[in-house]
Every structure is written in C-alpha cells, then in structure tokens.
Amino acid sequence: GFPRAIAHGMWTAARAFAAHSVRGPVTASATFHAPVPLPSTVVYAAAGADFAVRGPDRPDGTPGRLHVTGRAEPAAPAP
C-alpha cells in the first residue's frame, strides 16, 4: 500500500484525456510514472497529441514530479 491516499492512475489519465482537445473517437495511450498523493496539486500540459501531468515546478525551477504521460489523437476511420 501507499502511506496515504492516492488518485487512481486511470482516473488521472481519464481526466487528462477529458482536458485534451481531441473530440469524437480517439486512439489514446498513457504511461504511468508516479502516483498522485491526495491532496495535491498537479499541472496538465499538452503539445499536439501528447500530454503530461506533473506536479508544479519547484521554487528553483526544477520541473515537478512526472505522474502520467500520454497521447490522444483522432481514431482512424473504420474500413
């Protein structure tokens, strides 16, 4: 177990997919890097089809802890 409650990884990924700008059928993937302890603050960022969820940057400018990365793009049309 974990020393405190965490946000489930699939919930975190689903929330990131919901925030992504792709609408309709999508092809999606996610890679889980670290649990999100509760309570906490995370930052969502996207560039094209790729996204990341991480903790806020530290005061010295070091990027926050990476929690989930992924990709969401329109699904190929069915044949």
N, CA, C and O atoms as a GROMACS GRO file, in nm:
protein
  316
    1GLY      N    1   0.081  -0.119   0.000
    1GLY     CA    2   0.000   0.000   0.000
    1GLY      C    3   0.085   0.126   0.000
    1GLY      O    4   0.208   0.121   0.004
    2PHE      N    5   0.017   0.236  -0.004
    2PHE     CA    6   0.082   0.367  -0.003
    2PHE      C    7   0.064   0.429   0.135
    2PHE      O    8  -0.032   0.397   0.205
    3PRO      N    9   0.155   0.518   0.175
    3PRO     CA   10   0.145   0.579   0.308
    3PRO      C   11   0.024   0.671   0.324
    3PRO      O   12  -0.015   0.702   0.436
    4ARG      N   13  -0.035   0.717   0.212
    4ARG     CA   14  -0.157   0.798   0.218
    4ARG      C   15  -0.239   0.773   0.092
    4ARG      O   16  -0.192   0.707  -0.001
    5ALA      N   17  -0.359   0.825   0.089
    5ALA     CA   18  -0.448   0.802  -0.026
    5ALA      C   19  -0.388   0.860  -0.154
    5ALA      O   20  -0.315   0.960  -0.150
    6ILE      N   21  -0.419   0.796  -0.267
    6ILE     CA   22  -0.372   0.843  -0.397
    6ILE      C   23  -0.491   0.852  -0.494
    6ILE      O   24  -0.593   0.786  -0.475
    7ALA      N   25  -0.475   0.935  -0.596
    7ALA     CA   26  -0.571   0.937  -0.706
    7ALA      C   27  -0.538   0.816  -0.794
    7ALA      O   28  -0.422   0.795  -0.830
    8HIS      N   29  -0.637   0.738  -0.829
    8HIS     CA   30  -0.614   0.621  -0.913
    8HIS      C   31  -0.554   0.664  -1.046
    8HIS      O   32  -0.596   0.765  -1.103
    9GLY      N   33  -0.457   0.590  -1.096
    9GLY     CA   34  -0.390   0.624  -1.221
    9GLY      C   35  -0.485   0.637  -1.338
    9GLY      O   36  -0.471   0.727  -1.421
   10MET      N   37  -0.583   0.546  -1.348
   10MET     CA   38  -0.677   0.553  -1.460
   10MET      C   39  -0.766   0.676  -1.448
   10MET      O   40  -0.805   0.733  -1.550
   11TRP      N   41  -0.800   0.719  -1.326
   11TRP     CA   42  -0.877   0.842  -1.311
   11TRP      C   43  -0.793   0.960  -1.358
   11TRP      O   44  -0.843   1.048  -1.428
   12THR      N   45  -0.665   0.963  -1.319
   12THR     CA   46  -0.576   1.072  -1.359
   12THR      C   47  -0.564   1.077  -1.511
   12THR      O   48  -0.572   1.184  -1.570
   13ALA      N   49  -0.546   0.961  -1.575
   13ALA     CA   50  -0.536   0.957  -1.721
   13ALA      C   51  -0.668   0.999  -1.785
   13ALA      O   52  -0.668   1.075  -1.882
   14ALA      N   53  -0.780   0.952  -1.733
   14ALA     CA   54  -0.911   0.988  -1.789
   14ALA      C   55  -0.935   1.138  -1.780
   14ALA      O   56  -0.988   1.198  -1.873
   15ARG      N   57  -0.895   1.198  -1.670
   15ARG     CA   58  -0.912   1.343  -1.654
   15ARG      C   59  -0.825   1.418  -1.756
   15ARG      O   60  -0.868   1.519  -1.811
   16ALA      N   61  -0.703   1.368  -1.780
   16ALA     CA   62  -0.616   1.430  -1.880
   16ALA      C   63  -0.675   1.415  -2.020
   16ALA      O   64  -0.674   1.510  -2.099
   17PHE      N   65  -0.728   1.296  -2.052
   17PHE     CA   66  -0.791   1.277  -2.183
   17PHE      C   67  -0.910   1.372  -2.199
   17PHE      O   68  -0.930   1.426  -2.308
   18ALA      N   69  -0.987   1.391  -2.093
   18ALA     CA   70  -1.103   1.481  -2.100
   18ALA      C   71  -1.060   1.625  -2.125
   18ALA      O   72  -1.131   1.700  -2.192
   19ALA      N   73  -0.945   1.664  -2.072
   19ALA     CA   74  -0.895   1.801  -2.091
   19ALA      C   75  -0.832   1.821  -2.228
   19ALA      O   76  -0.816   1.934  -2.274
   20HIS      N   77  -0.797   1.712  -2.294
   20HIS     CA   78  -0.731   1.720  -2.425
   20HIS      C   79  -0.832   1.769  -2.529
   20HIS      O   80  -0.952   1.748  -2.513
   21SER      N   81  -0.784   1.832  -2.633
   21SER     CA   82  -0.874   1.897  -2.730
   21SER      C   83  -0.931   1.802  -2.836
   21SER      O   84  -1.009   1.847  -2.920
   22VAL      N   85  -0.894   1.676  -2.835
   22VAL     CA   86  -0.945   1.582  -2.936
   22VAL      C   87  -1.089   1.544  -2.900
   22VAL      O   88  -1.117   1.507  -2.786
   23ARG      N   89  -1.179   1.552  -2.997
   23ARG     CA   90  -1.319   1.515  -2.975
   23ARG      C   91  -1.356   1.400  -3.067
   23ARG      O   92  -1.293   1.379  -3.171
   24GLY      N   93  -1.459   1.326  -3.029
   24GLY     CA   94  -1.502   1.212  -3.109
   24GLY      C   95  -1.416   1.091  -3.078
   24GLY      O   96  -1.345   1.089  -2.978
   25PRO      N   97  -1.420   0.989  -3.165
   25PRO     CA   98  -1.340   0.868  -3.142
   25PRO      C   99  -1.190   0.901  -3.141
   25PRO      O  100  -1.141   0.973  -3.228
   26VAL      N  101  -1.120   0.846  -3.044
   26VAL     CA  102  -0.976   0.872  -3.033
   26VAL      C  103  -0.899   0.742  -3.016
   26VAL      O  104  -0.953   0.641  -2.973
   27THR      N  105  -0.772   0.749  -3.052
   27THR     CA  106  -0.675   0.646  -3.017
   27THR      C  107  -0.594   0.708  -2.904
   27THR      O  108  -0.536   0.816  -2.921
   28ALA      N  109  -0.589   0.642  -2.789
   28ALA     CA  110  -0.526   0.701  -2.672
   28ALA      C  111  -0.433   0.601  -2.605
   28ALA      O  112  -0.455   0.480  -2.608
   29SER      N  113  -0.328   0.656  -2.545
   29SER     CA  114  -0.236   0.573  -2.466
   29SER      C  115  -0.187   0.656  -2.348
   29SER      O  116  -0.182   0.779  -2.355
   30ALA      N  117  -0.151   0.588  -2.242
   30ALA     CA  118  -0.099   0.655  -2.123
   30ALA      C  119   0.011   0.570  -2.061
   30ALA      O  120   0.004   0.447  -2.062
   31THR      N  121   0.112   0.637  -2.008
   31THR     CA  122   0.219   0.572  -1.935
   31THR      C  123   0.220   0.632  -1.795
   31THR      O  124   0.223   0.754  -1.780
   32PHE      N  125   0.216   0.547  -1.695
   32PHE     CA  126   0.210   0.591  -1.556
   32PHE      C  127   0.350   0.593  -1.498
   32PHE      O  128   0.424   0.495  -1.508
   33HIS      N  129   0.386   0.706  -1.435
   33HIS     CA  130   0.521   0.723  -1.382
   33HIS      C  131   0.526   0.724  -1.230
   33HIS      O  132   0.616   0.666  -1.170
   34ALA      N  133   0.429   0.791  -1.165
   34ALA     CA  134   0.428   0.802  -1.019
   34ALA      C  135   0.286   0.828  -0.973
   34ALA      O  136   0.208   0.893  -1.043
   35PRO      N  137   0.250   0.778  -0.855
   35PRO     CA  138   0.114   0.803  -0.804
   35PRO      C  139   0.097   0.951  -0.768
   35PRO      O  140   0.194   1.022  -0.741
   36VAL      N  141  -0.029   0.996  -0.769
   36VAL     CA  142  -0.063   1.132  -0.728
   36VAL      C  143  -0.119   1.123  -0.586
   36VAL      O  144  -0.232   1.077  -0.567
   37PRO      N  145  -0.041   1.166  -0.485
   37PRO     CA  146  -0.091   1.160  -0.348
   37PRO      C  147  -0.201   1.263  -0.327
   37PRO      O  148  -0.202   1.369  -0.391
   38LEU      N  149  -0.295   1.231  -0.238
   38LEU     CA  150  -0.405   1.323  -0.208
   38LEU      C  151  -0.388   1.381  -0.070
   38LEU      O  152  -0.349   1.308   0.021
   39PRO      N  153  -0.413   1.508  -0.048
   39PRO     CA  154  -0.440   1.606  -0.153
   39PRO      C  155  -0.310   1.652  -0.217
   39PRO      O  156  -0.204   1.644  -0.154
   40SER      N  157  -0.317   1.700  -0.340
   40SER     CA  158  -0.200   1.759  -0.406
   40SER      C  159  -0.247   1.841  -0.525
   40SER      O  160  -0.364   1.835  -0.565
   41THR      N  161  -0.156   1.916  -0.581
   41THR     CA  162  -0.181   1.996  -0.699
   41THR      C  163  -0.100   1.938  -0.814
   41THR      O  164   0.016   1.903  -0.796
   42VAL      N  165  -0.162   1.926  -0.930
   42VAL     CA  166  -0.091   1.880  -1.049
   42VAL      C  167  -0.113   1.980  -1.162
   42VAL      O  168  -0.206   2.062  -1.158
   43VAL      N  169  -0.027   1.972  -1.262
   43VAL     CA  170  -0.032   2.060  -1.378
   43VAL      C  171  -0.047   1.974  -1.502
   43VAL      O  172   0.027   1.877  -1.520
   44TYR      N  173  -0.143   2.009  -1.587
   44TYR     CA  174  -0.166   1.940  -1.714
   44TYR      C  175  -0.107   2.027  -1.824
   44TYR      O  176  -0.130   2.148  -1.827
   45ALA      N  177  -0.031   1.968  -1.915
   45ALA     CA  178   0.024   2.040  -2.030
   45ALA      C  179   0.011   1.951  -2.153
   45ALA      O  180   0.027   1.829  -2.144
   46ALA      N  181  -0.017   2.013  -2.267
   46ALA     CA  182  -0.030   1.938  -2.392
   46ALA      C  183   0.040   2.011  -2.504
   46ALA      O  184   0.047   2.134  -2.507
   47ALA      N  185   0.093   1.932  -2.597
   47ALA     CA  186   0.153   1.984  -2.720
   47ALA      C  187   0.114   1.888  -2.830
   47ALA      O  188   0.162   1.774  -2.835
   48GLY      N  189   0.026   1.932  -2.919
   48GLY     CA  190  -0.022   1.843  -3.024
   48GLY      C  191  -0.098   1.728  -2.961
   48GLY      O  192  -0.187   1.749  -2.879
   49ALA      N  193  -0.064   1.607  -3.000
   49ALA     CA  194  -0.133   1.488  -2.950
   49ALA      C  195  -0.080   1.443  -2.813
   49ALA      O  196  -0.144   1.362  -2.747
   50ASP      N  197   0.034   1.495  -2.770
   50ASP     CA  198   0.099   1.450  -2.647
   50ASP      C  199   0.057   1.534  -2.527
   50ASP      O  200   0.030   1.654  -2.540
   51PHE      N  201   0.052   1.471  -2.410
   51PHE     CA  202   0.021   1.544  -2.287
   51PHE      C  203   0.103   1.489  -2.172
   51PHE      O  204   0.158   1.379  -2.180
   52ALA      N  205   0.110   1.567  -2.065
   52ALA     CA  206   0.179   1.525  -1.943
   52ALA      C  207   0.104   1.582  -1.823
   52ALA      O  208   0.048   1.692  -1.829
   53VAL      N  209   0.104   1.507  -1.715
   53VAL     CA  210   0.052   1.552  -1.586
   53VAL      C  211   0.167   1.541  -1.488
   53VAL      O  212   0.225   1.434  -1.470
   54ARG      N  213   0.199   1.653  -1.425
   54ARG     CA  214   0.311   1.654  -1.331
   54ARG      C  215   0.280   1.746  -1.215
   54ARG      O  216   0.184   1.824  -1.219
   55GLY      N  217   0.361   1.736  -1.112
   55GLY     CA  218   0.349   1.828  -1.001
   55GLY      C  219   0.396   1.966  -1.044
   55GLY      O  220   0.463   1.978  -1.147
   56PRO      N  221   0.363   2.070  -0.967
   56PRO     CA  222   0.408   2.205  -1.004
   56PRO      C  223   0.561   2.215  -0.998
   56PRO      O  224   0.627   2.141  -0.926
   57ASP      N  225   0.614   2.309  -1.076
   57ASP     CA  226   0.759   2.332  -1.073
   57ASP      C  227   0.802   2.371  -0.932
   57ASP      O  228   0.728   2.435  -0.858
   58ARG      N  229   0.922   2.331  -0.898
   58ARG     CA  230   0.978   2.364  -0.767
   58ARG      C  231   1.026   2.510  -0.768
   58ARG      O  232   1.045   2.567  -0.876
   59PRO      N  233   1.047   2.570  -0.652
   59PRO     CA  234   1.091   2.710  -0.646
   59PRO      C  235   1.220   2.737  -0.724
   59PRO      O  236   1.241   2.848  -0.774
   60ASP      N  237   1.308   2.636  -0.733
   60ASP     CA  238   1.434   2.657  -0.807
   60ASP      C  239   1.417   2.638  -0.958
   60ASP      O  240   1.515   2.645  -1.032
   61GLY      N  241   1.292   2.613  -1.003
   61GLY     CA  242   1.266   2.597  -1.147
   61GLY      C  243   1.272   2.453  -1.195
   61GLY      O  244   1.241   2.426  -1.311
   62THR      N  245   1.311   2.361  -1.108
   62THR     CA  246   1.314   2.220  -1.144
   62THR      C  247   1.171   2.172  -1.171
   62THR      O  248   1.081   2.201  -1.092
   63PRO      N  249   1.150   2.100  -1.281
   63PRO     CA  250   1.013   2.051  -1.309
   63PRO      C  251   0.962   1.961  -1.196
   63PRO      O  252   1.039   1.889  -1.133
   64GLY      N  253   0.832   1.968  -1.173
   64GLY     CA  254   0.769   1.884  -1.072
   64GLY      C  255   0.771   1.737  -1.112
   64GLY      O  256   0.804   1.702  -1.225
   65ARG      N  257   0.735   1.653  -1.018
   65ARG     CA  258   0.735   1.508  -1.039
   65ARG      C  259   0.638   1.469  -1.151
   65ARG      O  260   0.523   1.514  -1.153
   66LEU      N  261   0.685   1.386  -1.242
   66LEU     CA  262   0.604   1.339  -1.354
   66LEU      C  263   0.513   1.227  -1.306
   66LEU      O  264   0.559   1.130  -1.246
   67HIS      N  265   0.382   1.240  -1.334
   67HIS     CA  266   0.285   1.139  -1.292
   67HIS      C  267   0.234   1.055  -1.408
   67HIS      O  268   0.235   0.932  -1.400
   68VAL      N  269   0.191   1.119  -1.517
   68VAL     CA  270   0.135   1.047  -1.632
   68VAL      C  271   0.176   1.120  -1.759
   68VAL      O  272   0.172   1.243  -1.765
   69THR      N  273   0.215   1.045  -1.861
   69THR     CA  274   0.231   1.100  -1.995
   69THR      C  275   0.141   1.021  -2.088
   69THR      O  276   0.106   0.906  -2.059
   70GLY      N  277   0.104   1.082  -2.198
   70GLY     CA  278   0.017   1.010  -2.290
   70GLY      C  279   0.002   1.078  -2.423
   70GLY      O  280   0.066   1.180  -2.452
   71ARG      N  281  -0.084   1.020  -2.503
   71ARG     CA  282  -0.110   1.068  -2.638
   71ARG      C  283  -0.256   1.040  -2.670
   71ARG      O  284  -0.308   0.933  -2.637
   72ALA      N  285  -0.322   1.137  -2.733
   72ALA     CA  286  -0.461   1.120  -2.775
   72ALA      C  287  -0.475   1.186  -2.911
   72ALA      O  288  -0.448   1.305  -2.927
   73GLU      N  289  -0.519   1.108  -3.009
   73GLU     CA  290  -0.535   1.161  -3.144
   73GLU      C  291  -0.660   1.101  -3.207
   73GLU      O  292  -0.705   0.995  -3.165
   74PRO      N  293  -0.715   1.168  -3.308
   74PRO     CA  294  -0.835   1.114  -3.372
   74PRO      C  295  -0.811   0.970  -3.420
   74PRO      O  296  -0.706   0.938  -3.475
   75ALA      N  297  -0.910   0.885  -3.399
   75ALA     CA  298  -0.900   0.746  -3.443
   75ALA      C  299  -0.912   0.739  -3.595
   75ALA      O  300  -0.979   0.821  -3.657
   76ALA      N  301  -0.845   0.642  -3.652
   76ALA     CA  302  -0.856   0.620  -3.797
   76ALA      C  303  -0.999   0.578  -3.828
   76ALA      O  304  -1.060   0.504  -3.750
   77PRO      N  305  -1.053   0.623  -3.941
   77PRO     CA  306  -1.189   0.582  -3.977
   77PRO      C  307  -1.200   0.430  -3.993
   77PRO      O  308  -1.106   0.365  -4.038
   78ALA      N  309  -1.313   0.377  -3.957
   78ALA     CA  310  -1.337   0.233  -3.973
   78ALA      C  311  -1.344   0.200  -4.122
   78ALA      O  312  -1.396   0.279  -4.200
   79PRO      N  313  -1.293   0.083  -4.161
   79PRO     CA  314  -1.296   0.047  -4.304
   79PRO      C  315  -1.436   0.023  -4.356
   79PRO      O  316  -1.454  -0.008  -4.474
   0.00000   0.00000   0.00000
